[in-house]
């Protein structure tokens, strides 16, 4: 009999029929042919887990192997390209698949088919209007979930007019429990988190890369962490420009803002460090306006690359290491040593000596 408890399961098949115990029947003359036993870590949350697998037979002492397994999130990628959304010429609710308007925000948006400066036709998310406080709009990107930690968001921005100044960007690590209202936060619907905003200044013909901290509980204003400008980027109507915002780190958050005019070659726009690491993980929002034009632009190819601790998205990397148990002794609750048998029932203390010399003691229930 092969048994495990809690965190691991066993099977005689590589990909099926896993459970917490299995029986290997003898062939002839009470002998068991050499068989492979497969062990799988059986846990849905991230972390390190330990247990033992025990081999028991009627005629020999039990033999146990200590197991350790770790579930780590694998970097993932996902994208909004809006090609599966039906294009229209009016705003819709919701604006697109897996896109919702921020709570109490007045944004109007929808998917359109658009021909850009290079004569490329594709579906894009068009912002029609927003009359919320400070002329600022917010859209929730629910496909990216709400437990993202170290990640980048890339988006392609296209302006439909060159006669206005625009401030467009994203919120990373948005706190879904801290959301602006009609009286709190920078604008209704915006989350506490890190804001990355590209300011296309029509008057000066430059672009500024701004990184802010949005703290809904503390203020109706944004706290600026970085602001760097360049005259090398003056986006025109119909021209596509790519932006990428990145956040990483926990005790100290590193923030990085880049741009590209071809989607391949990237140029640094601005960077900052939040020494306190105010936001550890969170959701992602589109964020624009900030007392500049609230429409006249479109988002496309919004891409997530990085790590999420959301069990729905996280794909675990599993490694199992073992340390052989060379001795296993059973005691009853009075401290008396007992001889293990398949008929042993009740609660017992087990002392195991592992091959590395360490001793593991635990209380078990035999049924």
C-alpha positions as CSV (number, residue, x, y, z in Angstrom):
1,X,0.0,0.0,0.0
2,X,1.3,3.5,-0.9
3,X,-0.2,6.4,1.0
4,X,0.2,10.2,1.2
5,X,-1.5,12.9,3.2
6,X,-2.7,16.4,2.6
7,X,-0.5,17.9,-0.2
8,X,0.4,15.0,-2.5
9,X,-1.4,12.3,-4.4
10,X,-0.1,9.1,-6.0
11,X,-0.9,6.9,-9.0
12,X,0.4,4.1,-11.1
13,X,-0.3,6.1,-14.2
14,X,1.6,9.2,-15.2
15,X,-1.4,11.4,-16.1
16,X,-4.5,9.9,-14.4
17,X,-6.1,8.2,-11.4
18,X,-4.4,10.1,-8.7
19,X,-5.5,9.7,-5.1
20,X,-4.1,9.7,-1.5
21,X,-3.5,5.9,-1.6
22,X,-3.1,3.0,-3.9
23,X,-2.6,-0.7,-3.7
24,X,-0.1,-2.7,-5.6
25,X,-1.2,-6.4,-5.8
26,X,1.5,-9.1,-5.7
27,X,2.0,-11.2,-8.9
28,X,3.0,-14.7,-7.9
29,X,4.6,-16.1,-4.7
30,X,3.7,-12.9,-2.8
31,X,6.2,-10.8,-4.8
32,X,5.7,-7.4,-6.3
33,X,7.1,-6.6,-9.7
34,X,9.1,-3.4,-10.1
35,X,6.6,-0.6,-10.7
36,X,6.9,3.2,-11.1
37,X,4.8,5.2,-8.6
38,X,4.0,8.7,-9.8
39,X,3.6,11.5,-7.2
40,X,1.9,14.8,-7.9
41,X,1.7,17.9,-5.8
42,X,-2.0,18.5,-5.0
43,X,-2.5,22.1,-4.1
44,X,-4.3,25.1,-5.7
45,X,-2.4,27.9,-4.0
46,X,1.1,29.1,-4.4
47,X,3.8,28.3,-1.8
48,X,6.0,25.5,-0.4
49,X,4.4,22.3,0.8
50,X,5.9,19.3,2.6
51,X,4.6,15.7,3.3
52,X,5.6,12.1,3.1
53,X,4.8,9.1,0.9
54,X,4.8,5.8,2.8
55,X,5.2,2.3,1.4
56,X,3.7,-0.4,3.6
57,X,3.6,-4.2,3.2
58,X,2.4,-7.0,5.4
59,X,5.8,-8.5,6.0
60,X,8.2,-5.5,6.2
61,X,8.5,-2.3,8.2
62,X,6.9,0.8,6.6
63,X,9.3,2.9,4.4
64,X,8.7,6.6,4.0
65,X,10.1,9.3,1.8
66,X,9.9,13.0,2.8
67,X,8.5,15.2,0.0
68,X,8.8,18.9,-0.7
69,X,6.9,20.7,-3.5
70,X,6.7,24.3,-4.5
71,X,4.1,26.0,-6.7
72,X,5.4,29.1,-8.5
73,X,3.5,31.3,-11.0
74,X,4.8,31.0,-14.6
75,X,5.0,34.3,-16.5
76,X,2.0,34.6,-18.8
77,X,1.0,36.8,-21.7
78,X,-2.4,37.9,-22.9
79,X,-3.7,40.6,-25.2
80,X,-6.7,42.7,-26.2
81,X,-6.7,43.1,-30.0
82,X,-10.5,43.7,-30.2
83,X,-10.7,41.7,-33.4
84,X,-13.4,39.4,-31.9
85,X,-15.5,42.4,-31.0
86,X,-18.1,43.6,-33.5
87,X,-17.1,47.0,-34.8
88,X,-19.7,49.8,-34.5
89,X,-19.9,53.6,-34.9
90,X,-21.4,54.3,-31.4
91,X,-20.4,53.7,-27.8
92,X,-21.5,50.5,-26.2
93,X,-22.0,49.0,-22.7
94,X,-19.7,47.3,-22.0
95,X,-17.3,49.0,-24.4
96,X,-15.6,45.7,-25.4
97,X,-15.2,42.1,-24.2
98,X,-13.6,42.0,-20.7
99,X,-13.6,45.8,-20.6
100,X,-15.9,47.7,-18.2
101,X,-16.3,51.4,-17.2
102,X,-14.8,52.4,-13.9
103,X,-17.4,52.6,-11.0
104,X,-19.4,55.9,-11.2
105,X,-17.3,57.1,-14.2
106,X,-19.1,58.6,-17.2
107,X,-16.8,57.2,-20.0
108,X,-18.4,56.3,-23.3
109,X,-16.4,54.0,-25.5
110,X,-16.7,51.2,-28.1
111,X,-14.9,49.2,-30.7
112,X,-14.5,50.7,-34.2
113,X,-12.8,49.7,-37.4
114,X,-10.1,52.2,-38.2
115,X,-7.6,52.8,-41.0
116,X,-4.4,54.3,-39.7
117,X,-1.7,56.4,-41.4
118,X,-0.1,53.3,-42.8
119,X,-3.4,52.2,-44.4
120,X,-3.8,49.3,-41.9
121,X,-7.3,48.5,-41.0
122,X,-8.0,47.0,-37.6
123,X,-10.4,47.1,-34.7
124,X,-9.6,49.6,-32.0
125,X,-11.1,50.8,-28.7
126,X,-12.4,54.3,-29.3
127,X,-13.0,56.8,-26.5
128,X,-16.0,58.9,-27.3
129,X,-16.5,61.1,-24.3
130,X,-16.0,61.5,-20.5
131,X,-17.5,64.1,-18.3
132,X,-16.2,62.9,-15.0
133,X,-14.2,65.0,-12.6
134,X,-11.0,66.5,-14.1
135,X,-12.1,65.3,-17.5
136,X,-10.7,61.9,-16.7
137,X,-11.8,58.5,-17.8
138,X,-11.3,55.0,-16.5
139,X,-11.8,51.6,-18.0
140,X,-11.2,48.3,-16.2
141,X,-9.2,45.6,-18.1
142,X,-10.8,42.6,-16.4
143,X,-9.0,40.0,-18.5
144,X,-5.8,40.9,-16.6
145,X,-7.5,40.0,-13.3
146,X,-6.6,41.7,-10.0
147,X,-3.6,40.0,-8.5
148,X,-0.9,40.9,-10.9
149,X,2.5,41.5,-9.3
150,X,5.6,42.0,-11.6
151,X,4.4,42.8,-15.1
152,X,4.3,45.1,-18.1
153,X,1.4,46.4,-20.0
154,X,2.0,47.5,-23.6
155,X,-0.6,49.4,-25.7
156,X,-0.8,51.0,-29.1
157,X,-2.2,54.5,-29.1
158,X,-3.6,56.2,-32.2
159,X,-4.8,59.9,-32.3
160,X,-7.6,60.9,-34.5
161,X,-6.8,64.6,-34.2
162,X,-3.6,66.6,-33.8
163,X,-5.2,69.8,-32.6
164,X,-5.5,68.8,-29.0
165,X,-3.2,67.8,-26.1
166,X,-3.7,64.3,-24.8
167,X,-2.8,62.5,-21.6
168,X,-3.3,58.7,-21.9
169,X,-2.0,55.8,-19.9
170,X,-2.7,53.0,-17.5
171,X,-3.0,52.2,-13.8
172,X,-0.9,49.2,-12.7
173,X,-1.4,47.2,-9.4
174,X,-4.7,48.8,-8.9
175,X,-6.3,48.2,-5.5
176,X,-9.8,46.9,-6.1
177,X,-10.8,47.8,-2.5
178,X,-9.8,51.5,-3.0
179,X,-11.8,53.0,-5.8
180,X,-12.5,56.7,-6.3
181,X,-16.0,58.1,-5.9
182,X,-17.7,61.3,-6.8
183,X,-16.0,62.8,-3.7
184,X,-12.8,60.7,-3.3
185,X,-9.7,60.0,-5.4
186,X,-8.6,61.7,-8.5
187,X,-11.7,60.8,-10.5
188,X,-14.6,58.3,-10.0
189,X,-13.6,54.7,-10.7
190,X,-9.9,55.2,-10.5
191,X,-8.1,52.8,-8.2
192,X,-5.2,53.4,-5.9
193,X,-2.1,52.2,-7.7
194,X,0.7,53.3,-10.0
195,X,-0.4,55.6,-12.9
196,X,1.7,55.9,-16.1
197,X,0.6,58.7,-18.3
198,X,2.0,59.9,-21.7
199,X,1.3,63.6,-22.2
200,X,1.2,64.6,-25.9
201,X,1.6,68.4,-25.6
202,X,0.2,69.9,-28.8
203,X,1.4,73.4,-27.9
204,X,5.1,72.5,-27.4
205,X,5.2,69.6,-29.9
206,X,6.7,67.3,-27.1
207,X,5.7,64.3,-25.1
208,X,6.1,64.0,-21.4
209,X,6.3,60.7,-19.6
210,X,4.7,60.9,-16.2
211,X,4.6,58.4,-13.4
212,X,2.2,59.0,-10.5
213,X,1.0,57.4,-7.4
214,X,-2.8,57.3,-7.0
215,X,-3.9,57.1,-3.4
216,X,-7.7,57.2,-3.3
217,X,-7.9,57.4,0.5
218,X,-5.3,60.1,0.9
219,X,-6.1,62.7,-1.7
220,X,-8.1,63.8,-4.8
221,X,-4.7,64.6,-6.4
222,X,-2.0,62.4,-7.9
223,X,1.5,62.2,-6.4
224,X,4.1,62.6,-9.1
225,X,7.0,60.2,-8.9
226,X,8.7,61.1,-12.3
227,X,8.3,63.5,-15.2
228,X,10.6,63.4,-18.2
229,X,10.0,65.0,-21.6
230,X,11.3,64.5,-25.1
231,X,11.0,66.5,-28.3
232,X,11.8,63.4,-30.3
233,X,8.1,62.2,-30.1
234,X,5.3,64.4,-31.4
235,X,2.5,62.1,-32.3
236,X,0.4,63.1,-35.3
237,X,-3.2,62.1,-36.2
238,X,-3.4,58.6,-37.6
239,X,0.1,57.7,-36.4
240,X,0.5,54.7,-34.1
241,X,2.8,54.9,-31.1
242,X,3.4,52.1,-28.6
243,X,3.8,52.6,-24.9
244,X,5.0,50.2,-22.3
245,X,4.6,50.5,-18.5
246,X,6.4,48.1,-16.1
247,X,6.2,47.6,-12.4
248,X,8.4,45.1,-10.4
249,X,9.6,44.6,-6.8
250,X,7.8,44.4,-3.5
251,X,9.4,46.2,-0.6
252,X,10.6,48.7,-3.2
253,X,8.7,49.1,-6.4
254,X,10.6,49.9,-9.6
255,X,8.6,51.7,-12.3
256,X,9.7,52.0,-15.9
257,X,8.0,53.8,-18.8
258,X,9.0,53.4,-22.5
259,X,7.8,54.2,-26.0
260,X,8.3,52.9,-29.5
261,X,7.3,54.2,-33.0
262,X,7.5,50.8,-34.6
263,X,6.5,48.4,-31.9
264,X,10.0,46.8,-31.9
265,X,12.6,49.4,-30.9
266,X,12.0,50.8,-27.4
267,X,13.2,54.1,-25.9
268,X,13.1,55.0,-22.2
269,X,10.7,57.7,-21.3
270,X,10.9,57.9,-17.5
271,X,11.6,55.7,-14.5
272,X,11.0,56.0,-10.8
273,X,11.3,54.0,-7.5
274,X,8.6,53.8,-4.8
275,X,10.8,53.0,-1.8
276,X,7.8,52.0,0.3
277,X,6.4,49.7,-2.3
278,X,2.9,51.1,-1.6
279,X,1.1,48.6,-3.9
280,X,2.2,45.0,-4.1
281,X,-0.3,43.5,-6.5
282,X,-3.5,44.5,-8.2
283,X,-5.6,45.1,-11.3
284,X,-5.0,47.1,-14.5
285,X,-7.0,50.1,-15.8
286,X,-6.9,52.4,-18.8
287,X,-6.6,56.0,-17.5
288,X,-6.7,59.2,-19.4
289,X,-7.8,62.9,-19.5
290,X,-6.3,64.6,-16.5
291,X,-7.7,68.0,-17.6
292,X,-6.6,67.4,-21.2
293,X,-8.8,66.1,-24.1
294,X,-11.1,63.3,-23.0
295,X,-11.7,61.9,-26.5
296,X,-10.1,61.8,-30.0
297,X,-7.9,58.8,-29.5
298,X,-8.0,55.0,-29.6
299,X,-6.3,52.1,-27.8
300,X,-5.3,48.9,-29.5
301,X,-3.2,45.7,-28.9
302,X,-3.2,46.1,-25.1
303,X,-0.8,43.3,-23.9
304,X,0.0,41.9,-20.5
305,X,3.4,40.2,-19.9
306,X,4.4,39.1,-16.4
307,X,3.2,37.4,-13.3
308,X,-0.2,37.1,-11.6
309,X,-0.8,35.4,-8.3
310,X,-4.4,34.8,-9.3
311,X,-5.0,31.0,-9.2
312,X,-7.1,31.3,-12.3
313,X,-4.2,32.7,-14.4
314,X,-1.1,31.4,-12.6
315,X,0.4,28.2,-14.2
316,X,2.4,26.5,-11.5
317,X,5.9,25.3,-12.0
318,X,6.2,22.2,-9.8
319,X,9.4,20.7,-8.4
320,X,9.5,17.9,-5.9
321,X,12.6,16.9,-3.9
322,X,12.8,14.0,-1.6
323,X,15.0,12.9,1.3
324,X,14.9,9.2,2.0
325,X,13.6,8.1,5.4
326,X,15.9,5.5,6.8
327,X,14.1,4.9,10.1
328,X,10.5,5.2,11.2
329,X,9.3,4.5,14.8
330,X,5.7,4.6,16.1
331,X,4.7,5.5,19.6
332,X,1.3,5.6,21.3
333,X,0.1,8.7,23.1
334,X,1.6,7.3,26.4
335,X,5.0,7.4,24.8
336,X,5.3,3.6,24.4
337,X,6.9,2.2,21.2
338,X,4.6,0.1,19.2
339,X,5.2,-2.2,16.2
340,X,3.5,-1.0,13.1
341,X,0.9,-3.3,11.4
342,X,-1.9,-2.9,9.0
343,X,-4.3,-3.4,11.9
344,X,-3.0,-0.4,13.8
345,X,-5.7,2.1,14.3
346,X,-6.0,5.5,16.2
347,X,-3.7,8.4,16.9
348,X,0.1,7.8,17.1
349,X,3.3,9.7,17.2
350,X,5.8,8.9,14.4
351,X,9.5,9.7,14.6
352,X,11.3,9.6,11.2
353,X,15.1,9.8,10.8
354,X,16.0,11.1,7.3
355,X,19.1,10.2,5.3
356,X,20.6,13.7,5.9
357,X,20.4,13.0,9.7
358,X,17.5,15.3,10.4
359,X,14.6,14.0,12.6
360,X,10.9,14.6,11.8
361,X,8.2,14.0,14.3
362,X,4.5,14.2,13.7
363,X,1.1,13.1,15.0
364,X,-0.9,10.9,12.6
365,X,-4.3,9.2,12.6
366,X,-4.4,5.7,11.2
367,X,-7.8,4.5,10.1
